[in-house]
Amino acid sequence: MSTIGKELLKSFDLLPQQERYQIASEIMRRAFAPATDLDDAQLAVVYAEFAETDRVLAEAGIDDYDRGLLYEDAE
């Protein structure tokens, strides 16, 4: 770790807990932000790739819900 990094950590440790939390959150947001921005066309392709899977899962969920209602009605 560089000298600047060590000094930064020392200064960080002296901050109040709430301010450390805010700074750490901002560092995490910046460090793990997406490297590229997706445009609408790219998002449309991604959504289209998963549309069939989403439909199947939704239908399975509806079937489970219907079975649950029938079970409750039978009680």
Sine and cosine of phi, psi and omega as CSV:
sin_phi,cos_phi,sin_psi,cos_psi,sin_omega,cos_omega
0.00,0.00,0.65,-0.76,-0.02,-1.00
-0.95,0.31,0.27,-0.96,0.05,-1.00
-0.88,0.48,-0.65,0.76,0.02,-1.00
-0.89,0.46,-0.67,0.74,0.03,-1.00
-0.89,0.46,-0.67,0.74,0.02,-1.00
-0.89,0.45,-0.67,0.74,0.03,-1.00
-0.91,0.42,-0.63,0.78,0.03,-1.00
-0.88,0.48,-0.70,0.72,0.02,-1.00
-0.90,0.43,-0.62,0.78,0.05,-1.00
-0.88,0.47,-0.70,0.71,0.02,-1.00
-0.90,0.43,-0.64,0.76,0.00,-1.00
-0.86,0.51,-0.69,0.73,-0.02,-1.00
-0.89,0.45,-0.38,0.92,-0.02,-1.00
-1.00,0.09,-0.20,0.98,-0.03,-1.00
-0.97,0.26,0.42,-0.91,0.11,-0.99
-0.89,0.45,0.46,-0.89,-0.10,-1.00
-0.83,0.56,-0.69,0.73,-0.02,-1.00
-0.88,0.47,-0.66,0.75,0.00,-1.00
-0.94,0.35,-0.61,0.79,0.08,-1.00
-0.87,0.49,-0.66,0.75,0.01,-1.00
-0.88,0.47,-0.71,0.70,-0.01,-1.00
-0.90,0.44,-0.67,0.74,0.00,-1.00
-0.93,0.38,-0.68,0.73,0.02,-1.00
-0.88,0.47,-0.63,0.77,0.03,-1.00
-0.89,0.46,-0.67,0.74,0.01,-1.00
-0.92,0.40,-0.64,0.76,0.04,-1.00
-0.89,0.46,-0.70,0.72,0.02,-1.00
-0.89,0.46,-0.68,0.74,-0.01,-1.00
-0.87,0.49,-0.70,0.72,-0.01,-1.00
-0.95,0.32,-0.63,0.77,-0.06,-1.00
-0.93,0.38,-0.55,0.83,-0.09,-1.00
-0.93,-0.37,0.31,0.95,0.06,-1.00
-0.92,0.38,0.53,-0.85,0.03,-1.00
-0.84,0.54,0.64,-0.77,-0.02,-1.00
-0.95,0.32,-0.47,0.88,-0.02,-1.00
-0.77,-0.63,0.44,-0.90,0.08,-1.00
-1.00,-0.04,0.70,-0.72,0.05,-1.00
-1.00,0.00,0.69,-0.72,0.08,-1.00
-1.00,-0.09,0.12,-0.99,-0.07,-1.00
-0.86,0.51,-0.60,0.80,0.00,-1.00
-0.91,0.41,-0.68,0.74,0.03,-1.00
-0.90,0.44,-0.67,0.74,0.02,-1.00
-0.90,0.44,-0.63,0.78,0.02,-1.00
-0.88,0.48,-0.64,0.77,0.03,-1.00
-0.90,0.43,-0.71,0.71,-0.01,-1.00
-0.89,0.45,-0.72,0.69,0.02,-1.00
-0.88,0.48,-0.65,0.76,-0.01,-1.00
-0.90,0.44,-0.59,0.81,0.00,-1.00
-0.88,0.47,-0.53,0.85,-0.07,-1.00
-0.97,-0.23,0.02,1.00,-0.07,-1.00
-0.88,0.48,-0.70,0.71,-0.03,-1.00
-0.91,0.41,-0.68,0.73,0.03,-1.00
-0.88,0.48,-0.69,0.73,0.02,-1.00
-0.88,0.47,-0.65,0.76,0.00,-1.00
-0.90,0.45,-0.71,0.70,-0.01,-1.00
-0.89,0.46,-0.70,0.71,0.01,-1.00
-0.90,0.43,-0.63,0.77,0.01,-1.00
-0.90,0.43,-0.68,0.73,0.02,-1.00
-0.91,0.43,-0.64,0.77,0.04,-1.00
-0.90,0.43,-0.63,0.78,0.02,-1.00
-0.91,0.42,-0.64,0.77,0.04,-1.00
-0.90,0.43,-0.67,0.75,0.02,-1.00
-0.88,0.47,-0.68,0.73,0.04,-1.00
-0.89,0.46,-0.65,0.76,0.02,-1.00
-0.89,0.45,-0.71,0.71,0.03,-1.00
-0.87,0.50,-0.70,0.72,0.02,-1.00
-0.88,0.47,-0.65,0.76,0.03,-1.00
-0.89,0.46,-0.65,0.76,0.04,-1.00
-0.91,0.42,-0.67,0.74,0.02,-1.00
-0.89,0.46,-0.64,0.77,0.01,-1.00
-0.90,0.43,-0.69,0.72,0.01,-1.00
-0.90,0.43,-0.64,0.76,0.01,-1.00
-0.90,0.43,-0.54,0.84,-0.04,-1.00
-0.96,0.27,-0.34,0.94,-0.04,-1.00
-0.96,0.27,0.00,0.00,0.00,0.00
